[in-house]
Amino acid sequence: ETMFKSYGPVVQGRPVEGRPVRMRRLPCCGLGMGWLLFIAGFFLAAIPWYIGAFVLICVRVHDHREKPGYVACTVAVSYLSDTTTILCYC
């Protein structure tokens, strides 16, 4: 018999009983709004990137799975603004 047996989820050293928690599916075909805005920004003149950056900075996002898409929008906006600034001064 092995020392380490896996009984399922453990909280504070005790196994948790009951049904496993299932997370709901993300909107927009499972991608989430952040990634949808990021992809749409390539086709809609970067306006969705500004919306995603605004959501990340000013709105409390309850689902942690949505944040990477909003961060991608913020990075895209910051890169776009740096590139535009460099092109305008040349």
PyMOL Python script that loads the backbone (N, CA, C, O; Angstrom):
from pymol import cmd

cmd.read_pdbstr("""\
ATOM      1  N   GLU A   1       0.855  -1.186   0.000  1.00  0.00           N
ATOM      2  CA  GLU A   1       0.000   0.000   0.000  1.00  0.00           C
ATOM      3  C   GLU A   1       0.892   1.238   0.000  1.00  0.00           C
ATOM      4  O   GLU A   1       1.857   1.323   0.759  1.00  0.00           O
ATOM      5  N   THR A   2       0.556   2.189  -0.860  1.00  0.00           N
ATOM      6  CA  THR A   2       1.374   3.390  -0.959  1.00  0.00           C
ATOM      7  C   THR A   2       0.977   4.403   0.093  1.00  0.00           C
ATOM      8  O   THR A   2      -0.130   4.378   0.631  1.00  0.00           O
ATOM      9  N   MET A   3       1.912   5.293   0.369  1.00  0.00           N
ATOM     10  CA  MET A   3       1.681   6.301   1.397  1.00  0.00           C
ATOM     11  C   MET A   3       0.736   7.403   0.914  1.00  0.00           C
ATOM     12  O   MET A   3      -0.028   7.962   1.699  1.00  0.00           O
ATOM     13  N   PHE A   4       0.796   7.704  -0.369  1.00  0.00           N
ATOM     14  CA  PHE A   4      -0.001   8.801  -0.908  1.00  0.00           C
ATOM     15  C   PHE A   4      -1.137   8.251  -1.756  1.00  0.00           C
ATOM     16  O   PHE A   4      -0.904   7.698  -2.831  1.00  0.00           O
ATOM     17  N   LYS A   5      -2.333   8.396  -1.288  1.00  0.00           N
ATOM     18  CA  LYS A   5      -3.516   8.002  -2.057  1.00  0.00           C
ATOM     19  C   LYS A   5      -4.270   9.257  -2.458  1.00  0.00           C
ATOM     20  O   LYS A   5      -4.315  10.232  -1.708  1.00  0.00           O
ATOM     21  N   SER A   6      -4.843   9.228  -3.604  1.00  0.00           N
ATOM     22  CA  SER A   6      -5.607  10.369  -4.081  1.00  0.00           C
ATOM     23  C   SER A   6      -7.094  10.088  -3.893  1.00  0.00           C
ATOM     24  O   SER A   6      -7.642   9.168  -4.499  1.00  0.00           O
ATOM     25  N   TYR A   7      -7.725  10.871  -3.069  1.00  0.00           N
ATOM     26  CA  TYR A   7      -9.153  10.701  -2.803  1.00  0.00           C
ATOM     27  C   TYR A   7     -10.001  11.789  -3.452  1.00  0.00           C
ATOM     28  O   TYR A   7     -11.226  11.760  -3.335  1.00  0.00           O
ATOM     29  N   GLY A   8      -9.389  12.726  -4.117  1.00  0.00           N
ATOM     30  CA  GLY A   8     -10.130  13.832  -4.705  1.00  0.00           C
ATOM     31  C   GLY A   8      -9.676  15.148  -4.091  1.00  0.00           C
ATOM     32  O   GLY A   8      -8.576  15.222  -3.543  1.00  0.00           O
ATOM     33  N   PRO A   9     -10.491  16.175  -4.172  1.00  0.00           N
ATOM     34  CA  PRO A   9     -10.092  17.485  -3.659  1.00  0.00           C
ATOM     35  C   PRO A   9      -9.889  17.465  -2.146  1.00  0.00           C
ATOM     36  O   PRO A   9     -10.627  16.804  -1.415  1.00  0.00           O
ATOM     37  N   VAL A  10      -8.879  18.201  -1.691  1.00  0.00           N
ATOM     38  CA  VAL A  10      -8.550  18.259  -0.271  1.00  0.00           C
ATOM     39  C   VAL A  10      -8.473  19.716   0.151  1.00  0.00           C
ATOM     40  O   VAL A  10      -7.828  20.524  -0.516  1.00  0.00           O
ATOM     41  N   VAL A  11      -9.130  20.059   1.261  1.00  0.00           N
ATOM     42  CA  VAL A  11      -9.065  21.398   1.828  1.00  0.00           C
ATOM     43  C   VAL A  11      -8.622  21.265   3.274  1.00  0.00           C
ATOM     44  O   VAL A  11      -9.241  20.550   4.063  1.00  0.00           O
ATOM     45  N   GLN A  12      -7.549  21.956   3.614  1.00  0.00           N
ATOM     46  CA  GLN A  12      -6.981  21.940   4.962  1.00  0.00           C
ATOM     47  C   GLN A  12      -6.733  20.511   5.447  1.00  0.00           C
ATOM     48  O   GLN A  12      -7.026  20.177   6.596  1.00  0.00           O
ATOM     49  N   GLY A  13      -6.198  19.682   4.572  1.00  0.00           N
ATOM     50  CA  GLY A  13      -5.814  18.340   4.942  1.00  0.00           C
ATOM     51  C   GLY A  13      -6.934  17.326   5.007  1.00  0.00           C
ATOM     52  O   GLY A  13      -6.684  16.160   5.310  1.00  0.00           O
ATOM     53  N   ARG A  14      -8.154  17.730   4.734  1.00  0.00           N
ATOM     54  CA  ARG A  14      -9.290  16.803   4.782  1.00  0.00           C
ATOM     55  C   ARG A  14      -9.946  16.706   3.412  1.00  0.00           C
ATOM     56  O   ARG A  14     -10.086  17.712   2.716  1.00  0.00           O
ATOM     57  N   PRO A  15     -10.346  15.509   3.026  1.00  0.00           N
ATOM     58  CA  PRO A  15     -11.012  15.383   1.720  1.00  0.00           C
ATOM     59  C   PRO A  15     -12.361  16.089   1.707  1.00  0.00           C
ATOM     60  O   PRO A  15     -13.091  16.082   2.698  1.00  0.00           O
ATOM     61  N   VAL A  16     -12.677  16.688   0.587  1.00  0.00           N
ATOM     62  CA  VAL A  16     -13.937  17.391   0.417  1.00  0.00           C
ATOM     63  C   VAL A  16     -14.927  16.434  -0.242  1.00  0.00           C
ATOM     64  O   VAL A  16     -14.624  15.814  -1.261  1.00  0.00           O
ATOM     65  N   GLU A  17     -16.091  16.326   0.344  1.00  0.00           N
ATOM     66  CA  GLU A  17     -17.103  15.430  -0.210  1.00  0.00           C
ATOM     67  C   GLU A  17     -18.172  16.241  -0.919  1.00  0.00           C
ATOM     68  O   GLU A  17     -18.314  17.442  -0.691  1.00  0.00           O
ATOM     69  N   GLY A  18     -18.908  15.582  -1.765  1.00  0.00           N
ATOM     70  CA  GLY A  18     -19.977  16.234  -2.510  1.00  0.00           C
ATOM     71  C   GLY A  18     -19.658  16.248  -3.987  1.00  0.00           C
ATOM     72  O   GLY A  18     -18.680  15.654  -4.441  1.00  0.00           O
ATOM     73  N   ARG A  19     -20.493  16.929  -4.714  1.00  0.00           N
ATOM     74  CA  ARG A  19     -20.324  17.013  -6.160  1.00  0.00           C
ATOM     75  C   ARG A  19     -19.219  18.002  -6.500  1.00  0.00           C
ATOM     76  O   ARG A  19     -19.080  19.026  -5.831  1.00  0.00           O
ATOM     77  N   PRO A  20     -18.437  17.712  -7.521  1.00  0.00           N
ATOM     78  CA  PRO A  20     -17.401  18.658  -7.928  1.00  0.00           C
ATOM     79  C   PRO A  20     -18.034  19.930  -8.499  1.00  0.00           C
ATOM     80  O   PRO A  20     -19.098  19.887  -9.117  1.00  0.00           O
ATOM     81  N   VAL A  21     -17.369  21.043  -8.283  1.00  0.00           N
ATOM     82  CA  VAL A  21     -17.861  22.324  -8.783  1.00  0.00           C
ATOM     83  C   VAL A  21     -17.523  22.426 -10.261  1.00  0.00           C
ATOM     84  O   VAL A  21     -16.370  22.259 -10.659  1.00  0.00           O
ATOM     85  N   ARG A  22     -18.519  22.694 -11.052  1.00  0.00           N
ATOM     86  CA  ARG A  22     -18.305  22.839 -12.490  1.00  0.00           C
ATOM     87  C   ARG A  22     -18.460  24.303 -12.857  1.00  0.00           C
ATOM     88  O   ARG A  22     -19.465  24.936 -12.532  1.00  0.00           O
ATOM     89  N   MET A  23     -17.450  24.835 -13.542  1.00  0.00           N
ATOM     90  CA  MET A  23     -17.491  26.242 -13.926  1.00  0.00           C
ATOM     91  C   MET A  23     -18.343  26.382 -15.180  1.00  0.00           C
ATOM     92  O   MET A  23     -18.328  25.520 -16.058  1.00  0.00           O
ATOM     93  N   ARG A  24     -19.077  27.473 -15.247  1.00  0.00           N
ATOM     94  CA  ARG A  24     -19.912  27.717 -16.418  1.00  0.00           C
ATOM     95  C   ARG A  24     -19.033  28.056 -17.614  1.00  0.00           C
ATOM     96  O   ARG A  24     -17.891  28.491 -17.471  1.00  0.00           O
ATOM     97  N   ARG A  25     -19.595  27.847 -18.788  1.00  0.00           N
ATOM     98  CA  ARG A  25     -18.872  28.107 -20.026  1.00  0.00           C
ATOM     99  C   ARG A  25     -18.753  29.605 -20.260  1.00  0.00           C
ATOM    100  O   ARG A  25     -19.674  30.358 -19.944  1.00  0.00           O
ATOM    101  N   LEU A  26     -17.630  30.040 -20.809  1.00  0.00           N
ATOM    102  CA  LEU A  26     -17.434  31.448 -21.126  1.00  0.00           C
ATOM    103  C   LEU A  26     -18.303  31.846 -22.313  1.00  0.00           C
ATOM    104  O   LEU A  26     -18.580  31.014 -23.177  1.00  0.00           O
ATOM    105  N   PRO A  27     -18.738  33.106 -22.371  1.00  0.00           N
ATOM    106  CA  PRO A  27     -19.523  33.561 -23.524  1.00  0.00           C
ATOM    107  C   PRO A  27     -18.652  33.624 -24.783  1.00  0.00           C
ATOM    108  O   PRO A  27     -17.434  33.470 -24.703  1.00  0.00           O
ATOM    109  N   CYS A  28     -19.251  33.842 -25.901  1.00  0.00           N
ATOM    110  CA  CYS A  28     -18.570  34.016 -27.193  1.00  0.00           C
ATOM    111  C   CYS A  28     -17.799  32.766 -27.599  1.00  0.00           C
ATOM    112  O   CYS A  28     -16.586  32.814 -27.800  1.00  0.00           O
ATOM    113  N   CYS A  29     -18.502  31.662 -27.716  1.00  0.00           N
ATOM    114  CA  CYS A  29     -17.942  30.378 -28.155  1.00  0.00           C
ATOM    115  C   CYS A  29     -16.858  29.860 -27.222  1.00  0.00           C
ATOM    116  O   CYS A  29     -15.943  29.164 -27.662  1.00  0.00           O
ATOM    117  N   GLY A  30     -16.949  30.186 -25.956  1.00  0.00           N
ATOM    118  CA  GLY A  30     -15.991  29.708 -24.971  1.00  0.00           C
ATOM    119  C   GLY A  30     -14.712  30.520 -24.874  1.00  0.00           C
ATOM    120  O   GLY A  30     -13.849  30.208 -24.053  1.00  0.00           O
ATOM    121  N   LEU A  31     -14.567  31.566 -25.700  1.00  0.00           N
ATOM    122  CA  LEU A  31     -13.365  32.389 -25.670  1.00  0.00           C
ATOM    123  C   LEU A  31     -13.401  33.415 -24.545  1.00  0.00           C
ATOM    124  O   LEU A  31     -12.387  33.655 -23.891  1.00  0.00           O
ATOM    125  N   GLY A  32     -14.532  34.003 -24.324  1.00  0.00           N
ATOM    126  CA  GLY A  32     -14.642  35.097 -23.367  1.00  0.00           C
ATOM    127  C   GLY A  32     -14.660  36.429 -24.100  1.00  0.00           C
ATOM    128  O   GLY A  32     -14.225  36.527 -25.247  1.00  0.00           O
ATOM    129  N   MET A  33     -15.159  37.432 -23.438  1.00  0.00           N
ATOM    130  CA  MET A  33     -15.285  38.755 -24.054  1.00  0.00           C
ATOM    131  C   MET A  33     -13.931  39.388 -24.329  1.00  0.00           C
ATOM    132  O   MET A  33     -13.771  40.072 -25.340  1.00  0.00           O
ATOM    133  N   GLY A  34     -12.951  39.176 -23.457  1.00  0.00           N
ATOM    134  CA  GLY A  34     -11.633  39.784 -23.656  1.00  0.00           C
ATOM    135  C   GLY A  34     -10.978  39.333 -24.948  1.00  0.00           C
ATOM    136  O   GLY A  34     -10.485  40.154 -25.722  1.00  0.00           O
ATOM    137  N   TRP A  35     -10.974  38.017 -25.182  1.00  0.00           N
ATOM    138  CA  TRP A  35     -10.366  37.514 -26.408  1.00  0.00           C
ATOM    139  C   TRP A  35     -11.188  37.887 -27.634  1.00  0.00           C
ATOM    140  O   TRP A  35     -10.631  38.112 -28.709  1.00  0.00           O
ATOM    141  N   LEU A  36     -12.499  37.952 -27.484  1.00  0.00           N
ATOM    142  CA  LEU A  36     -13.330  38.388 -28.603  1.00  0.00           C
ATOM    143  C   LEU A  36     -12.988  39.832 -28.990  1.00  0.00           C
ATOM    144  O   LEU A  36     -12.859  40.145 -30.174  1.00  0.00           O
ATOM    145  N   LEU A  37     -12.844  40.704 -27.995  1.00  0.00           N
ATOM    146  CA  LEU A  37     -12.467  42.088 -28.276  1.00  0.00           C
ATOM    147  C   LEU A  37     -11.073  42.167 -28.893  1.00  0.00           C
ATOM    148  O   LEU A  37     -10.831  42.978 -29.786  1.00  0.00           O
ATOM    149  N   PHE A  38     -10.162  41.328 -28.418  1.00  0.00           N
ATOM    150  CA  PHE A  38      -8.807  41.334 -28.972  1.00  0.00           C
ATOM    151  C   PHE A  38      -8.811  40.953 -30.449  1.00  0.00           C
ATOM    152  O   PHE A  38      -8.172  41.621 -31.262  1.00  0.00           O
ATOM    153  N   ILE A  39      -9.515  39.902 -30.796  1.00  0.00           N
ATOM    154  CA  ILE A  39      -9.577  39.464 -32.193  1.00  0.00           C
ATOM    155  C   ILE A  39     -10.313  40.489 -33.045  1.00  0.00           C
ATOM    156  O   ILE A  39      -9.898  40.780 -34.167  1.00  0.00           O
ATOM    157  N   ALA A  40     -11.399  41.035 -32.520  1.00  0.00           N
ATOM    158  CA  ALA A  40     -12.174  42.023 -33.280  1.00  0.00           C
ATOM    159  C   ALA A  40     -11.383  43.307 -33.506  1.00  0.00           C
ATOM    160  O   ALA A  40     -11.638  44.026 -34.472  1.00  0.00           O
ATOM    161  N   GLY A  41     -10.426  43.604 -32.626  1.00  0.00           N
ATOM    162  CA  GLY A  41      -9.619  44.821 -32.776  1.00  0.00           C
ATOM    163  C   GLY A  41      -8.804  44.847 -34.051  1.00  0.00           C
ATOM    164  O   GLY A  41      -8.505  45.923 -34.568  1.00  0.00           O
ATOM    165  N   PHE A  42      -8.437  43.676 -34.572  1.00  0.00           N
ATOM    166  CA  PHE A  42      -7.693  43.642 -35.829  1.00  0.00           C
ATOM    167  C   PHE A  42      -8.565  44.043 -37.010  1.00  0.00           C
ATOM    168  O   PHE A  42      -8.061  44.538 -38.019  1.00  0.00           O
ATOM    169  N   PHE A  43      -9.869  43.833 -36.889  1.00  0.00           N
ATOM    170  CA  PHE A  43     -10.779  44.110 -37.999  1.00  0.00           C
ATOM    171  C   PHE A  43     -11.528  45.430 -37.853  1.00  0.00           C
ATOM    172  O   PHE A  43     -12.004  45.977 -38.848  1.00  0.00           O
ATOM    173  N   LEU A  44     -11.639  45.949 -36.642  1.00  0.00           N
ATOM    174  CA  LEU A  44     -12.452  47.140 -36.397  1.00  0.00           C
ATOM    175  C   LEU A  44     -11.625  48.327 -35.906  1.00  0.00           C
ATOM    176  O   LEU A  44     -12.043  49.050 -35.001  1.00  0.00           O
ATOM    177  N   ALA A  45     -10.465  48.521 -36.500  1.00  0.00           N
ATOM    178  CA  ALA A  45      -9.630  49.707 -36.271  1.00  0.00           C
ATOM    179  C   ALA A  45      -9.265  49.913 -34.803  1.00  0.00           C
ATOM    180  O   ALA A  45      -9.225  51.051 -34.337  1.00  0.00           O
ATOM    181  N   ALA A  46      -8.999  48.844 -34.074  1.00  0.00           N
ATOM    182  CA  ALA A  46      -8.485  48.871 -32.698  1.00  0.00           C
ATOM    183  C   ALA A  46      -9.462  49.430 -31.665  1.00  0.00           C
ATOM    184  O   ALA A  46      -9.104  49.528 -30.491  1.00  0.00           O
ATOM    185  N   ILE A  47     -10.656  49.791 -32.050  1.00  0.00           N
ATOM    186  CA  ILE A  47     -11.623  50.314 -31.080  1.00  0.00           C
ATOM    187  C   ILE A  47     -11.964  49.274 -30.014  1.00  0.00           C
ATOM    188  O   ILE A  47     -12.061  49.637 -28.842  1.00  0.00           O
ATOM    189  N   PRO A  48     -12.149  47.999 -30.361  1.00  0.00           N
ATOM    190  CA  PRO A  48     -12.406  47.002 -29.307  1.00  0.00           C
ATOM    191  C   PRO A  48     -11.255  46.861 -28.314  1.00  0.00           C
ATOM    192  O   PRO A  48     -11.484  46.494 -27.161  1.00  0.00           O
ATOM    193  N   TRP A  49     -10.013  47.147 -28.740  1.00  0.00           N
ATOM    194  CA  TRP A  49      -8.884  47.075 -27.810  1.00  0.00           C
ATOM    195  C   TRP A  49      -9.021  48.139 -26.728  1.00  0.00           C
ATOM    196  O   TRP A  49      -8.722  47.889 -25.560  1.00  0.00           O
ATOM    197  N   TYR A  50      -9.474  49.324 -27.120  1.00  0.00           N
ATOM    198  CA  TYR A  50      -9.677  50.382 -26.130  1.00  0.00           C
ATOM    199  C   TYR A  50     -10.795  50.000 -25.161  1.00  0.00           C
ATOM    200  O   TYR A  50     -10.710  50.291 -23.968  1.00  0.00           O
ATOM    201  N   ILE A  51     -11.825  49.361 -25.662  1.00  0.00           N
ATOM    202  CA  ILE A  51     -12.917  48.902 -24.791  1.00  0.00           C
ATOM    203  C   ILE A  51     -12.392  47.859 -23.804  1.00  0.00           C
ATOM    204  O   ILE A  51     -12.709  47.917 -22.616  1.00  0.00           O
ATOM    205  N   GLY A  52     -11.592  46.906 -24.288  1.00  0.00           N
ATOM    206  CA  GLY A  52     -11.023  45.887 -23.417  1.00  0.00           C
ATOM    207  C   GLY A  52     -10.091  46.475 -22.372  1.00  0.00           C
ATOM    208  O   GLY A  52     -10.099  46.036 -21.222  1.00  0.00           O
ATOM    209  N   ALA A  53      -9.285  47.462 -22.754  1.00  0.00           N
ATOM    210  CA  ALA A  53      -8.398  48.124 -21.795  1.00  0.00           C
ATOM    211  C   ALA A  53      -9.210  48.869 -20.743  1.00  0.00           C
ATOM    212  O   ALA A  53      -8.865  48.849 -19.562  1.00  0.00           O
ATOM    213  N   PHE A  54     -10.287  49.525 -21.166  1.00  0.00           N
ATOM    214  CA  PHE A  54     -11.153  50.229 -20.222  1.00  0.00           C
ATOM    215  C   PHE A  54     -11.782  49.256 -19.227  1.00  0.00           C
ATOM    216  O   PHE A  54     -11.850  49.539 -18.030  1.00  0.00           O
ATOM    217  N   VAL A  55     -12.238  48.115 -19.725  1.00  0.00           N
ATOM    218  CA  VAL A  55     -12.852  47.114 -18.839  1.00  0.00           C
ATOM    219  C   VAL A  55     -11.829  46.614 -17.825  1.00  0.00           C
ATOM    220  O   VAL A  55     -12.152  46.472 -16.646  1.00  0.00           O
ATOM    221  N   LEU A  56     -10.602  46.347 -18.264  1.00  0.00           N
ATOM    222  CA  LEU A  56      -9.581  45.852 -17.343  1.00  0.00           C
ATOM    223  C   LEU A  56      -9.239  46.881 -16.275  1.00  0.00           C
ATOM    224  O   LEU A  56      -9.054  46.529 -15.110  1.00  0.00           O
ATOM    225  N   ILE A  57      -9.153  48.147 -16.663  1.00  0.00           N
ATOM    226  CA  ILE A  57      -8.718  49.183 -15.727  1.00  0.00           C
ATOM    227  C   ILE A  57      -9.860  49.668 -14.836  1.00  0.00           C
ATOM    228  O   ILE A  57      -9.640  49.925 -13.652  1.00  0.00           O
ATOM    229  N   CYS A  58     -11.059  49.797 -15.370  1.00  0.00           N
ATOM    230  CA  CYS A  58     -12.134  50.477 -14.634  1.00  0.00           C
ATOM    231  C   CYS A  58     -13.255  49.576 -14.130  1.00  0.00           C
ATOM    232  O   CYS A  58     -14.063  50.025 -13.317  1.00  0.00           O
ATOM    233  N   VAL A  59     -13.337  48.330 -14.576  1.00  0.00           N
ATOM    234  CA  VAL A  59     -14.454  47.463 -14.208  1.00  0.00           C
ATOM    235  C   VAL A  59     -13.906  46.262 -13.450  1.00  0.00           C
ATOM    236  O   VAL A  59     -12.855  45.725 -13.802  1.00  0.00           O
ATOM    237  N   ARG A  60     -14.606  45.851 -12.429  1.00  0.00           N
ATOM    238  CA  ARG A  60     -14.188  44.675 -11.671  1.00  0.00           C
ATOM    239  C   ARG A  60     -14.642  43.420 -12.419  1.00  0.00           C
ATOM    240  O   ARG A  60     -15.837  43.198 -12.615  1.00  0.00           O
ATOM    241  N   VAL A  61     -13.677  42.612 -12.830  1.00  0.00           N
ATOM    242  CA  VAL A  61     -13.953  41.392 -13.576  1.00  0.00           C
ATOM    243  C   VAL A  61     -14.075  40.251 -12.574  1.00  0.00           C
ATOM    244  O   VAL A  61     -13.116  39.943 -11.867  1.00  0.00           O
ATOM    245  N   HIS A  62     -15.242  39.623 -12.509  1.00  0.00           N
ATOM    246  CA  HIS A  62     -15.485  38.582 -11.515  1.00  0.00           C
ATOM    247  C   HIS A  62     -14.922  37.229 -11.922  1.00  0.00           C
ATOM    248  O   HIS A  62     -14.553  36.436 -11.056  1.00  0.00           O
ATOM    249  N   ASP A  63     -14.847  36.952 -13.196  1.00  0.00           N
ATOM    250  CA  ASP A  63     -14.361  35.661 -13.664  1.00  0.00           C
ATOM    251  C   ASP A  63     -12.887  35.784 -14.031  1.00  0.00           C
ATOM    252  O   ASP A  63     -12.548  36.482 -14.987  1.00  0.00           O
ATOM    253  N   HIS A  64     -12.021  35.127 -13.297  1.00  0.00           N
ATOM    254  CA  HIS A  64     -10.585  35.246 -13.530  1.00  0.00           C
ATOM    255  C   HIS A  64     -10.173  34.709 -14.895  1.00  0.00           C
ATOM    256  O   HIS A  64      -9.090  35.043 -15.376  1.00  0.00           O
ATOM    257  N   ARG A  65     -10.991  33.898 -15.525  1.00  0.00           N
ATOM    258  CA  ARG A  65     -10.655  33.371 -16.843  1.00  0.00           C
ATOM    259  C   ARG A  65     -10.779  34.431 -17.927  1.00  0.00           C
ATOM    260  O   ARG A  65     -10.257  34.242 -19.026  1.00  0.00           O
ATOM    261  N   GLU A  66     -11.452  35.536 -17.650  1.00  0.00           N
ATOM    262  CA  GLU A  66     -11.635  36.607 -18.633  1.00  0.00           C
ATOM    263  C   GLU A  66     -10.423  37.550 -18.693  1.00  0.00           C
ATOM    264  O   GLU A  66     -10.211  38.213 -19.708  1.00  0.00           O
ATOM    265  N   LYS A  67      -9.637  37.614 -17.630  1.00  0.00           N
ATOM    266  CA  LYS A  67      -8.579  38.622 -17.550  1.00  0.00           C
ATOM    267  C   LYS A  67      -7.489  38.519 -18.618  1.00  0.00           C
ATOM    268  O   LYS A  67      -7.052  39.562 -19.106  1.00  0.00           O
ATOM    269  N   PRO A  68      -7.023  37.336 -19.010  1.00  0.00           N
ATOM    270  CA  PRO A  68      -5.963  37.318 -20.030  1.00  0.00           C
ATOM    271  C   PRO A  68      -6.350  37.998 -21.342  1.00  0.00           C
ATOM    272  O   PRO A  68      -5.502  38.623 -21.977  1.00  0.00           O
ATOM    273  N   GLY A  69      -7.586  37.893 -21.752  1.00  0.00           N
ATOM    274  CA  GLY A  69      -8.028  38.566 -22.974  1.00  0.00           C
ATOM    275  C   GLY A  69      -8.024  40.076 -22.822  1.00  0.00           C
ATOM    276  O   GLY A  69      -7.639  40.797 -23.742  1.00  0.00           O
ATOM    277  N   TYR A  70      -8.454  40.556 -21.657  1.00  0.00           N
ATOM    278  CA  TYR A  70      -8.429  42.000 -21.406  1.00  0.00           C
ATOM    279  C   TYR A  70      -6.993  42.524 -21.312  1.00  0.00           C
ATOM    280  O   TYR A  70      -6.700  43.633 -21.758  1.00  0.00           O
ATOM    281  N   VAL A  71      -6.114  41.726 -20.736  1.00  0.00           N
ATOM    282  CA  VAL A  71      -4.702  42.123 -20.673  1.00  0.00           C
ATOM    283  C   VAL A  71      -4.123  42.190 -22.082  1.00  0.00           C
ATOM    284  O   VAL A  71      -3.348  43.097 -22.384  1.00  0.00           O
ATOM    285  N   ALA A  72      -4.485  41.247 -22.946  1.00  0.00           N
ATOM    286  CA  ALA A  72      -4.022  41.273 -24.337  1.00  0.00           C
ATOM    287  C   ALA A  72      -4.501  42.542 -25.043  1.00  0.00           C
ATOM    288  O   ALA A  72      -3.758  43.134 -25.826  1.00  0.00           O
ATOM    289  N   CYS A  73      -5.729  42.958 -24.771  1.00  0.00           N
ATOM    290  CA  CYS A  73      -6.240  44.212 -25.356  1.00  0.00           C
ATOM    291  C   CYS A  73      -5.432  45.409 -24.861  1.00  0.00           C
ATOM    292  O   CYS A  73      -5.112  46.307 -25.640  1.00  0.00           O
ATOM    293  N   THR A  74      -5.106  45.425 -23.581  1.00  0.00           N
ATOM    294  CA  THR A  74      -4.345  46.529 -23.008  1.00  0.00           C
ATOM    295  C   THR A  74      -2.944  46.586 -23.596  1.00  0.00           C
ATOM    296  O   THR A  74      -2.444  47.669 -23.902  1.00  0.00           O
ATOM    297  N   VAL A  75      -2.311  45.438 -23.756  1.00  0.00           N
ATOM    298  CA  VAL A  75      -0.978  45.392 -24.365  1.00  0.00           C
ATOM    299  C   VAL A  75      -1.048  45.857 -25.817  1.00  0.00           C
ATOM    300  O   VAL A  75      -0.172  46.596 -26.269  1.00  0.00           O
ATOM    301  N   ALA A  76      -2.062  45.442 -26.543  1.00  0.00           N
ATOM    302  CA  ALA A  76      -2.217  45.859 -27.942  1.00  0.00           C
ATOM    303  C   ALA A  76      -2.411  47.366 -28.041  1.00  0.00           C
ATOM    304  O   ALA A  76      -1.854  48.002 -28.935  1.00  0.00           O
ATOM    305  N   VAL A  77      -3.186  47.941 -27.143  1.00  0.00           N
ATOM    306  CA  VAL A  77      -3.402  49.390 -27.157  1.00  0.00           C
ATOM    307  C   VAL A  77      -2.108  50.119 -26.835  1.00  0.00           C
ATOM    308  O   VAL A  77      -1.787  51.122 -27.474  1.00  0.00           O
ATOM    309  N   SER A  78      -1.365  49.630 -25.854  1.00  0.00           N
ATOM    310  CA  SER A  78      -0.119  50.311 -25.503  1.00  0.00           C
ATOM    311  C   SER A  78       0.898  50.202 -26.638  1.00  0.00           C
ATOM    312  O   SER A  78       1.624  51.160 -26.906  1.00  0.00           O
ATOM    313  N   TYR A  79       0.961  49.050 -27.310  1.00  0.00           N
ATOM    314  CA  TYR A  79       1.849  48.892 -28.454  1.00  0.00           C
ATOM    315  C   TYR A  79       1.409  49.788 -29.603  1.00  0.00           C
ATOM    316  O   TYR A  79       2.239  50.405 -30.270  1.00  0.00           O
ATOM    317  N   LEU A  80       0.102  49.857 -29.831  1.00  0.00           N
ATOM    318  CA  LEU A  80      -0.428  50.698 -30.901  1.00  0.00           C
ATOM    319  C   LEU A  80      -0.115  52.169 -30.639  1.00  0.00           C
ATOM    320  O   LEU A  80       0.268  52.891 -31.559  1.00  0.00           O
ATOM    321  N   SER A  81      -0.273  52.616 -29.404  1.00  0.00           N
ATOM    322  CA  SER A  81      -0.011  54.019 -29.098  1.00  0.00           C
ATOM    323  C   SER A  81       1.481  54.343 -29.219  1.00  0.00           C
ATOM    324  O   SER A  81       1.838  55.434 -29.662  1.00  0.00           O
ATOM    325  N   ASP A  82       2.364  53.396 -28.826  1.00  0.00           N
ATOM    326  CA  ASP A  82       3.802  53.620 -28.981  1.00  0.00           C
ATOM    327  C   ASP A  82       4.187  53.690 -30.451  1.00  0.00           C
ATOM    328  O   ASP A  82       4.964  54.558 -30.849  1.00  0.00           O
ATOM    329  N   THR A  83       3.657  52.794 -31.249  1.00  0.00           N
ATOM    330  CA  THR A  83       3.964  52.777 -32.677  1.00  0.00           C
ATOM    331  C   THR A  83       3.437  54.030 -33.367  1.00  0.00           C
ATOM    332  O   THR A  83       4.110  54.594 -34.230  1.00  0.00           O
ATOM    333  N   THR A  84       2.262  54.459 -32.999  1.00  0.00           N
ATOM    334  CA  THR A  84       1.676  55.664 -33.607  1.00  0.00           C
ATOM    335  C   THR A  84       2.497  56.896 -33.228  1.00  0.00           C
ATOM    336  O   THR A  84       2.715  57.777 -34.061  1.00  0.00           O
ATOM    337  N   THR A  85       2.949  56.961 -31.982  1.00  0.00           N
ATOM    338  CA  THR A  85       3.757  58.092 -31.545  1.00  0.00           C
ATOM    339  C   THR A  85       5.066  58.139 -32.318  1.00  0.00           C
ATOM    340  O   THR A  85       5.491  59.215 -32.738  1.00  0.00           O
ATOM    341  N   ILE A  86       5.711  57.001 -32.512  1.00  0.00           N
ATOM    342  CA  ILE A  86       6.977  56.958 -33.239  1.00  0.00           C
ATOM    343  C   ILE A  86       6.770  57.350 -34.698  1.00  0.00           C
ATOM    344  O   ILE A  86       7.586  58.083 -35.257  1.00  0.00           O
ATOM    345  N   LEU A  87       5.698  56.878 -35.321  1.00  0.00           N
ATOM    346  CA  LEU A  87       5.430  57.209 -36.723  1.00  0.00           C
ATOM    347  C   LEU A  87       5.086  58.672 -36.916  1.00  0.00           C
ATOM    348  O   LEU A  87       5.425  59.247 -37.951  1.00  0.00           O
ATOM    349  N   CYS A  88       4.422  59.292 -35.952  1.00  0.00           N
ATOM    350  CA  CYS A  88       4.045  60.698 -36.083  1.00  0.00           C
ATOM    351  C   CYS A  88       5.245  61.615 -35.962  1.00  0.00           C
ATOM    352  O   CYS A  88       5.259  62.682 -36.575  1.00  0.00           O
ATOM    353  N   TYR A  89       6.257  61.231 -35.186  1.00  0.00           N
ATOM    354  CA  TYR A  89       7.430  62.088 -35.015  1.00  0.00           C
ATOM    355  C   TYR A  89       8.466  61.909 -36.097  1.00  0.00           C
ATOM    356  O   TYR A  89       9.416  62.689 -36.171  1.00  0.00           O
ATOM    357  N   CYS A  90       8.310  60.892 -36.951  1.00  0.00           N
ATOM    358  CA  CYS A  90       9.320  60.665 -38.018  1.00  0.00           C
ATOM    359  C   CYS A  90       9.047  61.530 -39.186  1.00  0.00           C
ATOM    360  O   CYS A  90       9.780  61.482 -40.174  1.00  0.00           O
TER     361      CYS A  90
END
""", "prot")
cmd.dss("prot")
cmd.show_as("cartoon", "prot")
cmd.util.cbc("prot")
cmd.orient("prot")
